[in-house]
Amino acid sequence: MEALDVVEGLPERPTVLVVEDNPVERQLIGKILRNFDFEVIAVDCGEVVLDTVVNYQPDLILLDALLPDIDGFEVCLHLRAHPKGVYIPIIMLTGLDDVSSINRAYEVGATDFFTKPINHSLLVHRIRYLLRARVIMDQLRLSKQSLASAQQAARLGHWELDVEKNRFHLSEEVLHLYRVQEDEQDTSDINVLYTKCHPDDVMYFERLLSASIRELKEARIEHRILLDDNSTRYIELHTTVLSDQGDGSNHILGISIDVTERKESEREILRLAYCDRLTGLPNRSLMELYLDQSIPRSHANGSSVAILSIDLDLFNRINNSMGHSAGDAVLQQLTERLGKLVNSTGVSQYLDRLSVSQEPSLDDLGKQMLGRLAADTFVIILSEVDRNGAEAMRFANLVKRTFESPFIYRGQELFVSASVGLAYSESGSSLAETLLQHADLALHEAKTQGRNRVKEYSGELVSKVSTHLSIQSDLRKAIANGEFQLVYQPKVSTKDGSVKGFEALVRWIHPVKGVIPPDQFISVAEETGQIVELGQWVLNTACKQNKQWRDQKLIDVVMAVNVSARQFKEGNLIEVVESALGQSGLPGNKLELEMTEGVLMSDPDSEQVIAELRDRGVSIALDDFGTGYSSLSYITRFPIDTIKIDRCFVQDISITSEKAAVVSAVSNLSHSLSLNVVAEGVETETELDVIKQLHCDEVQGYYFCRPMAAADISEWLINRNSSPKVANKMH
């Protein structure tokens, strides 16, 4: 007899279970199968079949349809219901050749049927075929299970569409990815993929997928799905075109992958790239993208884009005195307040579209945007506004009003003001960077003019900045080239008209531009740090001049020199003063240092530094008194000798005015603390008379003498000493 071909995946001698009640037929079948190298197990009734299958696990079953105890069809049905019998090939042996019996055999799960009388040679070939088929089916089933497990682990599913026949099939993992229930939706239609698609992505997803099917081209589509619990998942779909070599039909294979974790990471990267970490507001990058789109659109509509650049005044005082957590709290509260003014809610949707590689729309962001440009600088963008209207300015004033109520940090009220710069996009083409620059220039001008105000950009500001840069460049050479000179203004006693001292004031004589006023270069020197070198030169020169006047016996008074905050921050002010006194030979008690409360606040060690200077005989004057925020506290906190009342309280003063009340109060308080009081800016006899009545000790101003060069002051002193009328001008 011919041996059974070796089939990979089956044992060398496959086991066949023969279920036949006829002993002759059972024996004959068994003998033939053994001749072909089959192991044979034979039983004569249906009752023991299931137990035999469980115990011996045959590779195939020959099952007689008519058994004495249990119908063969029932036996087959029971086998298919048991895990051990689900996949075993079952051949029904029957003498019944009617169609109904054949149909029933297939209905109960028979793999094939064979009619009696049995053609044994044909039966062997049929068994061989079914065993080969079983191996293939087992391999296919295991492969399918492995694929399903791998897809489930990778959160991946696949589907296939026969384009010509419009036949659609999807894997179980796709159903799981899209949370689709087979009993609730038609899974044989590709439209099932759209049912869970996020509403904002449906049109985009359908357009790209339809194009891939229609044009038979590969595609990569990212989209979101919205689940029943309103959670969102990200799906990445890859489509591939397959051609059936048999019938030439085209198929679209789709691979759907859940990439939610990756997309959430990418979205966080986008958020960090386009949004401020503290406030969550758009940063400069996103604002520039927005402006690049909104400026052309606004101009096309005959309107403009307005930018409000908002900066908190003296915000560093909060950080320095209370810590950065307090500053962060103020910024977060301000974000909430400004957010109520600005309709800017589309940033999240904008980032969502970017995260699924969609082309974001300006409509997502709306016509307004609130962003944070820098530490304490916020920006509000208003699209499609009338440049000739008052909308943007009204908005700026609304912004200012948000600062009227205090910010709260740990139960403490913090009051902060803001300066606002306003700029409009120009007709034609206006770059985002240019518009932001214009708003920043306007903001800088608002701060320069005293803070807590709104300033609109004008072309003059560019010229002003250009001048600023030019001064900054020229300053570097001015000291070395000897372009600075000092002028001096006397301080005169209100009691006897005697000169009590001089204030040294610096002037810049530019070789090309002529005289450059101090208000144009002092602030620049402060910003660049050149004020340190300049201040040292002023101190050295003033000390030498005072020593020269003493040596000439012209006058023996105190020389006052202004000290900047930057000089304090250098940390070597005491050494600089000692050097100036040592080189000039001027006694320490003939030098006075004038400083504003801003200077005193600029350095935490200023109190100790001032004390050490006074130990060396140097006196201290608090300059511009009354123009700060908390000047009275500095009178008692610091070891001060003199209070200089700012000229804004002296100009046009009358004895019944509020200015007089302020000067009187300061004078009385200062005298009670044994402080000297100097009134600055006295220009008229009326002002002098009032100041005298208010008991100020000294005056300084044009009424007596304009600031003059050293040689002119020398002549002025000589004339004054020789003319009693001049000396008696106070009387």
TORMIMAR-538753 format. One line per 10 residues: number of its first residue (from 1); for each residue x, y, z of C-alpha. Coordinates in nm, 3 decimals. Example, Ala and Ser with C-alpha at 12.3 -4.5 7.8 and 13.67 -1.06 7.14 Angstrom:
<dotors>
1	1.230,-0.450,0.780; 1.367,-0.106,0.714 $
</dotors>
This chain:
<dotors>
1	0.000,0.000,0.000; 0.107,0.357,-0.066; 0.226,0.546,0.245; 0.077,0.879,0.343; 0.274,1.179,0.219; 0.444,1.363,0.504; 0.248,1.679,0.581; 0.434,1.946,0.777; 0.247,2.022,1.096; 0.094,1.672,1.131 $
11	0.242,1.370,1.314; 0.405,1.099,1.103; 0.108,0.872,1.163; -0.206,1.085,1.192; -0.478,0.952,1.417; -0.824,0.889,1.273; -1.123,0.825,1.497; -1.372,0.590,1.320; -1.726,0.599,1.461; -1.916,0.307,1.296 $
21	-2.176,0.072,1.447; -2.132,-0.193,1.171; -1.843,-0.416,1.291; -1.752,-0.538,0.943; -1.740,-0.189,0.799; -1.554,-0.059,1.105; -1.290,-0.331,1.079; -1.249,-0.287,0.705; -1.204,0.089,0.727; -0.955,0.049,1.008 $
31	-0.747,-0.202,0.813; -0.731,0.017,0.503; -0.631,0.324,0.702; -0.359,0.135,0.888; -0.218,0.016,0.557; -0.173,0.384,0.470; 0.013,0.454,0.798; -0.278,0.602,0.991; -0.332,0.535,1.361; -0.691,0.421,1.401 $
41	-0.921,0.442,1.700; -1.258,0.277,1.644; -1.580,0.307,1.849; -1.927,0.175,1.778; -2.155,0.432,1.942; -2.193,0.806,1.974; -2.199,0.818,2.352; -1.821,0.770,2.389; -1.713,0.994,2.102; -1.665,1.314,2.302 $
51	-1.463,1.141,2.577; -1.250,0.968,2.313; -1.179,1.301,2.143; -1.083,1.461,2.473; -0.853,1.171,2.572; -0.687,1.090,2.238; -0.722,1.414,2.040; -0.753,1.253,1.693; -0.650,1.443,1.380; -0.971,1.356,1.192 $
61	-1.306,1.187,1.262; -1.505,0.953,1.035; -1.856,0.974,1.181; -2.143,0.749,1.075; -2.466,0.945,1.047; -2.684,0.661,1.176; -2.577,0.525,1.514; -2.772,0.303,1.748; -2.776,0.536,2.047; -2.725,0.896,1.942 $
71	-2.786,1.042,1.600; -2.452,1.120,1.423; -2.572,1.469,1.348; -2.624,1.529,1.723; -2.278,1.390,1.797; -2.129,1.637,1.545; -2.321,1.920,1.700; -2.186,1.834,2.048; -1.832,1.804,1.917; -1.843,2.148,1.761 $
81	-1.968,2.293,2.089; -1.665,2.157,2.277; -1.324,2.337,2.261; -1.149,2.010,2.172; -1.377,1.946,1.879; -1.411,2.290,1.723; -1.142,2.259,1.456; -1.115,1.878,1.399; -1.215,1.780,1.041; -1.529,1.564,1.054 $
91	-1.639,1.348,0.759; -1.997,1.228,0.785; -2.048,0.873,0.653; -2.402,0.816,0.538; -2.601,0.601,0.308; -2.845,0.880,0.273; -2.781,1.079,-0.040; -3.076,1.316,-0.022; -3.012,1.688,-0.027; -3.170,1.753,0.312 $
101	-2.928,1.514,0.484; -2.634,1.678,0.313; -2.754,2.021,0.417; -2.804,1.902,0.772; -2.453,1.761,0.783; -2.310,2.102,0.697; -2.548,2.280,0.934; -2.425,2.080,1.235; -2.062,2.157,1.145; -1.943,1.863,0.933 $
111	-1.636,1.938,0.727; -1.738,1.701,0.446; -1.964,1.400,0.381; -1.900,1.061,0.217; -2.177,0.829,0.096; -2.192,0.454,0.140; -2.094,0.215,-0.001; -1.748,0.355,0.060; -1.489,0.380,-0.215; -1.191,0.322,0.013 $
121	-0.926,0.455,-0.225; -1.122,0.775,-0.277; -1.180,0.801,0.101; -0.803,0.792,0.167; -0.745,1.074,-0.081; -1.028,1.273,0.076; -0.873,1.224,0.422; -0.533,1.335,0.292; -0.685,1.647,0.141; -0.872,1.740,0.460 $
131	-0.565,1.684,0.675; -0.362,1.914,0.453; -0.646,2.166,0.464; -0.658,2.137,0.842; -0.287,2.216,0.871; -0.332,2.520,0.647; -0.638,2.636,0.839; -0.461,2.586,1.172; -0.166,2.787,1.048; -0.397,3.056,0.911 $
141	-0.594,3.067,1.236; -0.280,3.093,1.448; -0.141,3.355,1.212; -0.464,3.550,1.239; -0.459,3.523,1.617; -0.094,3.632,1.626; -0.174,3.923,1.396; -0.470,4.023,1.610; -0.258,4.004,1.927; 0.020,4.204,1.765 $
151	-0.227,4.462,1.636; -0.390,4.486,1.976; -0.053,4.534,2.146; 0.043,4.796,1.886; -0.304,4.954,1.893; -0.326,4.891,1.524; -0.605,4.763,1.304; -0.661,4.714,0.934; -0.943,4.729,0.684; -0.978,4.657,0.313 $
161	-1.200,4.802,0.043; -1.266,4.639,-0.295; -1.298,4.958,-0.497; -1.487,4.812,-0.796; -1.729,4.600,-0.593; -1.749,4.844,-0.301; -1.693,4.560,-0.057; -1.556,4.667,0.278; -1.407,4.453,0.552; -1.241,4.558,0.876 $
171	-1.055,4.377,1.149; -1.175,4.340,1.504; -0.899,4.570,1.622; -1.038,4.852,1.404; -1.371,4.804,1.578; -1.190,4.829,1.908; -0.991,5.137,1.804; -1.302,5.321,1.689; -1.519,5.179,1.971; -1.769,5.050,1.716 $
181	-2.032,4.792,1.816; -2.111,4.543,1.537; -2.467,4.498,1.659; -2.526,4.875,1.651; -2.366,4.981,1.323; -2.318,4.845,0.974; -1.953,4.740,0.967; -1.966,4.642,0.600; -1.973,5.007,0.491; -1.665,5.230,0.492 $
191	-1.879,5.509,0.634; -1.842,5.337,0.970; -1.499,5.506,0.990; -1.665,5.849,0.989; -1.912,5.781,1.269; -1.660,5.833,1.549; -1.452,6.100,1.376; -1.418,6.424,1.570; -1.667,6.682,1.436; -1.386,6.930,1.364 $
201	-1.199,6.669,1.159; -1.480,6.501,0.963; -1.461,6.716,0.648; -1.083,6.706,0.640; -1.073,6.327,0.698; -1.344,6.247,0.444; -1.185,6.469,0.180; -0.842,6.306,0.203; -0.973,5.948,0.231; -1.213,5.993,-0.062 $
211	-0.928,6.131,-0.272; -0.712,5.829,-0.187; -0.989,5.590,-0.296; -1.093,5.787,-0.602; -0.743,5.846,-0.733; -0.602,5.510,-0.615; -0.310,5.668,-0.435; -0.145,5.620,-0.099; -0.226,5.860,0.181; -0.134,5.935,0.539 $
221	-0.414,6.095,0.736; -0.414,6.202,1.100; -0.744,6.267,1.268; -0.916,6.252,1.603; -1.203,6.032,1.714; -1.453,6.137,1.977; -1.563,5.855,2.205; -1.890,5.817,2.392; -1.733,5.945,2.714; -1.624,6.264,2.526 $
231	-1.260,6.163,2.546; -1.045,6.213,2.237; -0.808,5.966,2.071; -0.567,6.032,1.785; -0.564,5.796,1.485; -0.302,5.780,1.213; -0.435,5.615,0.896; -0.211,5.482,0.617; -0.374,5.370,0.292; -0.206,5.147,0.032 $
241	-0.329,5.044,-0.313; -0.334,4.665,-0.385; -0.403,4.510,-0.724; -0.547,4.160,-0.749; -0.343,3.975,-1.013; -0.628,3.731,-1.063; -0.912,3.956,-1.171; -0.726,4.287,-1.199; -0.942,4.450,-0.932; -0.807,4.728,-0.711 $
251	-0.820,4.726,-0.334; -0.743,4.991,-0.075; -0.574,4.857,0.235; -0.602,5.085,0.538; -0.386,5.059,0.849; -0.526,5.254,1.145; -0.292,5.318,1.437; -0.377,5.471,1.775; -0.106,5.737,1.825; -0.269,5.921,2.115 $
261	0.030,5.907,2.349; 0.265,6.030,2.079; 0.027,6.304,1.973; -0.024,6.421,2.329; 0.352,6.450,2.361; 0.369,6.638,2.031; 0.085,6.863,2.141; 0.271,6.940,2.463; 0.577,7.027,2.253; 0.356,7.255,2.041 $
271	0.216,7.415,2.354; 0.566,7.482,2.485; 0.668,7.616,2.143; 0.370,7.847,2.099; 0.244,7.924,2.450; 0.382,8.083,2.763; 0.446,7.829,3.037; 0.324,8.038,3.332; 0.004,8.188,3.189; -0.074,7.949,2.901 $
281	-0.112,8.250,2.670; 0.029,8.264,2.314; 0.395,8.361,2.303; 0.577,8.568,2.043; 0.599,8.280,1.792; 0.224,8.220,1.782; 0.147,8.593,1.784; 0.371,8.645,1.482; 0.199,8.358,1.297; -0.135,8.516,1.380 $
291	-0.021,8.861,1.267; 0.120,8.723,0.940; -0.234,8.614,0.851; -0.446,8.881,1.015; -0.257,9.184,0.877; -0.317,9.101,0.505; -0.678,9.003,0.576; -0.748,9.326,0.766; -0.587,9.537,0.494; -0.792,9.355,0.229 $
301	-1.105,9.459,0.422; -0.991,9.821,0.436; -0.910,9.804,0.806; -0.599,9.769,1.023; -0.455,9.554,1.298; -0.397,9.729,1.630; -0.147,9.610,1.890; -0.150,9.705,2.256; 0.180,9.640,2.429; 0.121,9.636,2.806 $
311	0.402,9.652,3.060; 0.371,9.660,3.438; 0.533,9.964,3.597; 0.812,9.894,3.846; 0.713,9.527,3.852; 1.062,9.428,3.967; 0.983,9.585,4.305; 0.735,9.306,4.374; 0.981,9.035,4.275; 1.263,9.195,4.471 $
321	1.066,9.261,4.789; 0.827,8.965,4.801; 0.981,8.701,4.577; 0.904,8.568,4.232; 0.606,8.366,4.357; 0.431,8.696,4.433; 0.520,8.826,4.087; 0.387,8.508,3.927; 0.062,8.543,4.121; 0.017,8.898,3.991 $
331	0.084,8.786,3.632; -0.166,8.502,3.659; -0.434,8.727,3.804; -0.367,8.982,3.532; -0.402,8.708,3.269; -0.745,8.629,3.409; -0.852,8.995,3.407; -0.731,9.064,3.054; -0.884,8.736,2.938; -1.226,8.876,3.028 $
341	-1.165,9.170,2.793; -1.026,8.974,2.500; -1.222,8.715,2.305; -0.929,8.481,2.246; -1.053,8.124,2.299; -0.935,7.945,1.986; -0.573,7.874,2.078; -0.650,7.520,2.195; -0.837,7.439,1.872; -0.553,7.591,1.671 $
351	-0.300,7.364,1.842; -0.531,7.065,1.795; -0.531,7.120,1.421; -0.156,7.159,1.415; -0.117,6.838,1.615; -0.300,6.634,1.346; -0.106,6.801,1.064; -0.404,6.999,0.943; -0.370,7.348,0.800; -0.492,7.570,1.085 $
361	-0.722,7.855,1.005; -0.711,8.213,1.126; -1.081,8.170,1.202; -0.984,7.927,1.478; -0.814,8.212,1.665; -1.081,8.475,1.613; -1.031,8.850,1.567; -0.855,8.913,1.897; -0.559,8.759,2.072; -0.405,8.800,2.416 $
371	-0.043,8.694,2.455; 0.256,8.728,2.683; 0.560,8.870,2.509; 0.815,8.883,2.791; 0.845,8.874,3.171; 0.584,9.140,3.254; 0.488,9.246,2.902; 0.154,9.141,2.756; 0.022,9.201,2.405; -0.335,9.238,2.284 $
381	-0.396,9.208,1.909; -0.715,9.355,1.763; -0.783,9.259,1.402; -1.000,9.450,1.155; -1.023,9.779,1.346; -1.072,10.127,1.206; -0.749,10.319,1.245; -0.940,10.646,1.246; -1.182,10.522,1.509; -1.144,10.514,1.884 $
391	-1.194,10.140,1.936; -0.828,10.057,2.011; -0.783,10.357,2.242; -1.102,10.269,2.429; -0.966,9.918,2.466; -0.638,10.057,2.601; -0.825,10.256,2.863; -1.022,9.944,2.959; -0.690,9.769,3.008; -0.569,10.050,3.236 $
401	-0.885,10.022,3.443; -0.814,9.656,3.517; -0.524,9.778,3.731; -0.739,9.997,3.953; -0.829,9.711,4.186; -0.548,9.550,4.385; -0.388,9.214,4.316; -0.396,8.974,4.609; -0.105,8.764,4.727; -0.137,8.567,5.050 $
411	-0.398,8.808,5.177; -0.191,9.117,5.099; -0.309,9.381,4.852; -0.060,9.477,4.582; -0.122,9.782,4.365; 0.042,9.791,4.023; 0.001,10.032,3.734; 0.075,9.972,3.366; 0.204,10.158,3.066; 0.048,10.085,2.727 $
421	0.194,10.130,2.380; -0.048,10.136,2.085; 0.046,10.076,1.721; -0.149,10.019,1.397; -0.046,9.821,1.093; 0.034,10.038,0.794; -0.149,10.008,0.462; 0.027,9.794,0.207; 0.252,9.534,0.364; 0.332,9.549,0.732 $
431	0.547,9.280,0.891; 0.451,9.129,1.225; 0.797,9.206,1.363; 0.768,9.570,1.256; 0.427,9.611,1.416; 0.547,9.459,1.744; 0.849,9.689,1.732; 0.630,9.996,1.683; 0.413,9.898,1.979; 0.724,9.846,2.191 $
441	0.856,10.190,2.094; 0.526,10.348,2.197; 0.538,10.153,2.524; 0.891,10.275,2.592; 0.779,10.633,2.530; 0.487,10.589,2.772; 0.731,10.479,3.040; 0.971,10.762,2.960; 0.690,11.015,3.001; 0.617,10.898,3.354 $
451	0.447,10.556,3.327; 0.083,10.465,3.389; -0.029,10.609,3.057; -0.116,10.516,2.698; 0.107,10.629,2.413; 0.035,10.581,2.042; 0.319,10.513,1.803; 0.434,10.787,1.569; 0.723,10.811,1.326; 0.901,11.053,1.560 $
461	0.971,10.767,1.796; 1.192,10.598,1.539; 1.396,10.916,1.513; 1.413,10.929,1.890; 1.542,10.574,1.909; 1.790,10.648,1.635; 1.914,10.943,1.838; 1.931,10.719,2.142; 2.150,10.468,1.957; 2.369,10.746,1.822 $
471	2.418,10.887,2.172; 2.496,10.541,2.302; 2.767,10.503,2.039; 2.914,10.850,2.091; 2.918,10.812,2.469; 3.186,10.545,2.443; 3.432,10.801,2.305; 3.313,11.114,2.486; 3.491,11.061,2.819; 3.821,10.963,2.656 $
481	3.797,11.263,2.422; 3.730,11.506,2.708; 3.391,11.611,2.571; 3.229,11.646,2.916; 3.254,11.946,3.141; 3.106,12.038,3.477; 2.893,12.338,3.558; 2.809,12.443,3.911; 2.499,12.592,4.071; 2.516,12.751,4.416 $
491	2.290,12.679,4.714; 2.203,12.999,4.898; 2.094,13.043,5.259; 1.744,13.186,5.309; 1.859,13.349,5.633; 2.157,13.559,5.526; 2.200,13.503,5.153; 2.537,13.336,5.193; 2.648,13.059,4.963; 2.627,12.728,5.148 $
501	2.743,12.498,4.874; 2.746,12.403,4.509; 2.590,12.123,4.305; 2.808,11.984,4.026; 2.614,11.923,3.704; 2.757,11.748,3.399; 2.728,11.885,3.044; 2.826,11.717,2.717; 2.980,11.934,2.444; 2.970,11.714,2.136 $
511	3.226,11.814,1.869; 2.962,11.791,1.591; 2.620,11.806,1.760; 2.709,12.077,2.010; 2.555,12.078,2.357; 2.360,11.758,2.433; 2.118,11.807,2.727; 2.156,11.575,3.029; 1.803,11.439,2.984; 1.918,11.291,2.651 $
521	2.233,11.114,2.764; 2.208,11.042,3.140; 1.941,10.772,3.095; 2.140,10.619,2.810; 2.451,10.614,3.028; 2.246,10.445,3.301; 2.121,10.175,3.063; 2.464,10.102,2.916; 2.653,10.121,3.244; 2.871,10.407,3.118 $
531	2.730,10.617,3.401; 2.980,10.442,3.631; 3.284,10.580,3.448; 3.116,10.915,3.391; 3.010,10.942,3.756; 3.362,10.869,3.872; 3.497,11.144,3.646; 3.234,11.390,3.777; 3.322,11.305,4.137; 3.697,11.343,4.082 $
541	3.658,11.670,3.889; 3.413,11.825,4.138; 3.635,11.739,4.437; 3.941,11.889,4.269; 3.749,12.207,4.181; 3.619,12.252,4.534; 3.969,12.201,4.673; 4.098,12.461,4.425; 3.840,12.720,4.541; 3.935,12.650,4.902 $
551	4.302,12.690,4.823; 4.226,13.019,4.641; 4.034,13.135,4.951; 3.731,13.208,4.730; 3.492,12.996,4.935; 3.488,12.707,5.178; 3.161,12.517,5.129; 3.026,12.168,5.052; 3.032,12.033,4.696; 2.729,11.816,4.604 $
561	2.760,11.539,4.346; 2.478,11.318,4.217; 2.511,10.940,4.254; 2.325,10.698,4.024; 2.174,10.360,4.105; 2.422,10.193,3.874; 2.713,10.334,4.077; 2.559,10.184,4.389; 2.519,9.844,4.223; 2.887,9.833,4.131 $
571	2.954,9.778,4.501; 3.267,9.994,4.523; 3.118,10.338,4.588; 3.308,10.383,4.916; 3.640,10.308,4.745; 3.557,10.550,4.460; 3.470,10.831,4.706; 3.784,10.770,4.912; 3.993,10.776,4.594; 3.840,11.109,4.482 $
581	3.893,11.267,4.823; 4.248,11.131,4.845; 4.354,11.248,4.500; 4.204,11.594,4.543; 4.296,11.648,4.907; 3.939,11.760,4.982; 3.817,11.680,5.336; 3.524,11.439,5.354; 3.303,11.694,5.527; 3.326,11.916,5.219 $
591	3.156,11.657,4.999; 2.785,11.580,4.976; 2.635,11.294,4.774; 2.286,11.350,4.634; 2.072,11.045,4.558; 1.706,10.975,4.491; 1.494,10.723,4.675; 1.519,10.502,4.364; 1.893,10.486,4.420; 1.842,10.396,4.785 $
601	1.603,10.118,4.685; 1.830,9.978,4.415; 2.071,9.810,4.655; 1.983,9.613,4.970; 2.314,9.725,5.126; 2.256,10.096,5.058; 2.177,10.171,5.423; 2.511,10.030,5.536; 2.702,10.204,5.256; 2.551,10.541,5.348 $
611	2.638,10.489,5.712; 3.001,10.418,5.621; 3.018,10.728,5.400; 2.887,10.946,5.681; 3.150,10.794,5.911; 3.405,10.941,5.670; 3.246,11.285,5.706; 3.052,11.276,5.374; 2.699,11.416,5.402; 2.396,11.265,5.225 $
621	2.110,11.452,5.055; 1.781,11.294,4.946; 1.715,11.447,4.602; 1.382,11.503,4.421; 1.192,11.452,4.745; 0.817,11.407,4.702; 0.823,11.255,4.354; 0.853,10.891,4.468; 0.611,10.643,4.622; 0.720,10.626,4.983 $
631	0.962,10.910,5.044; 0.864,10.977,5.407; 0.986,10.635,5.513; 1.334,10.713,5.386; 1.374,11.014,5.613; 1.384,10.792,5.920; 1.526,10.474,5.769; 1.846,10.618,5.622; 2.108,10.845,5.791; 2.028,11.149,5.574 $
641	2.151,11.504,5.631; 1.956,11.707,5.375; 1.615,11.693,5.207; 1.591,11.854,4.862; 1.232,11.945,4.774; 1.167,11.889,4.406; 1.105,12.195,4.186; 0.754,12.072,4.099; 0.647,12.183,4.449; 0.823,12.520,4.416 $
651	0.718,12.634,4.070; 0.439,12.897,4.087; 0.394,12.834,4.460; 0.170,13.065,4.667; 0.134,13.076,5.043; -0.225,12.945,5.028; -0.167,12.668,4.775; -0.153,12.293,4.832; 0.212,12.307,4.729; 0.281,12.538,5.021 $
661	0.111,12.293,5.256; 0.334,12.011,5.131; 0.653,12.218,5.156; 0.558,12.336,5.505; 0.491,11.981,5.623; 0.818,11.852,5.482; 1.010,12.145,5.628; 0.863,12.104,5.975; 0.914,11.727,5.974; 1.272,11.760,5.852 $
671	1.361,12.022,6.112; 1.216,11.802,6.386; 1.465,11.538,6.270; 1.749,11.792,6.251; 1.765,11.774,5.873; 1.862,12.058,5.638; 1.594,12.155,5.381; 1.678,12.281,5.030; 1.415,12.403,4.784; 1.510,12.347,4.420 $
681	1.405,12.546,4.115; 1.347,12.892,4.270; 1.318,13.131,3.976; 1.114,13.431,4.096; 1.111,13.663,4.391; 0.757,13.554,4.476; 0.866,13.189,4.497; 1.160,13.293,4.716; 0.937,13.489,4.954; 0.701,13.192,5.001 $
691	0.990,12.948,5.051; 1.137,13.177,5.317; 0.801,13.189,5.497; 0.789,12.809,5.491; 1.124,12.794,5.670; 1.335,12.620,5.409; 1.705,12.652,5.495; 1.849,12.692,5.147; 1.736,12.759,4.793; 1.878,12.672,4.456 $
701	1.766,12.808,4.122; 1.792,13.057,3.838; 1.685,13.343,4.063; 2.038,13.356,4.200; 2.252,13.187,3.943; 2.228,12.959,3.645; 2.468,12.663,3.639; 2.803,12.799,3.516; 3.149,12.670,3.435; 3.416,12.679,3.708 $
711	3.585,12.992,3.572; 3.253,13.179,3.558; 3.167,13.070,3.910; 3.506,13.194,4.028; 3.432,13.534,3.875; 3.080,13.526,4.020; 3.219,13.459,4.365; 3.474,13.739,4.335; 3.204,13.985,4.230; 2.971,13.866,4.502 $
721	3.233,13.896,4.773; 3.315,14.249,4.662; 2.954,14.363,4.627; 2.746,14.388,4.948; 2.429,14.438,4.740; 2.463,14.097,4.586; 2.529,13.939,4.921; 2.221,14.108,5.064; 1.987,13.997,4.785; 1.794,13.779,5.030 $
731	1.688,14.078,5.240 $
</dotors>
